[in-house]
């Protein structure tokens, strides 16, 4: 199911995940802002939900890739 992750090198996935997780740095990273909105129950607009997904999906894929490579050993 996640075989496509094996084809993506870490050298590409890590910078993308880090960049999208912290962008924009000032005043607050969008991912953190949207996670706070999710915690407070104010994440309701579709654009905010999409923004949360856009900023966190590369990190989730990176974690899945790490887990798959660690469990394969």
Beta strands, then each sheet from edge to edge (+ up, - down):
end
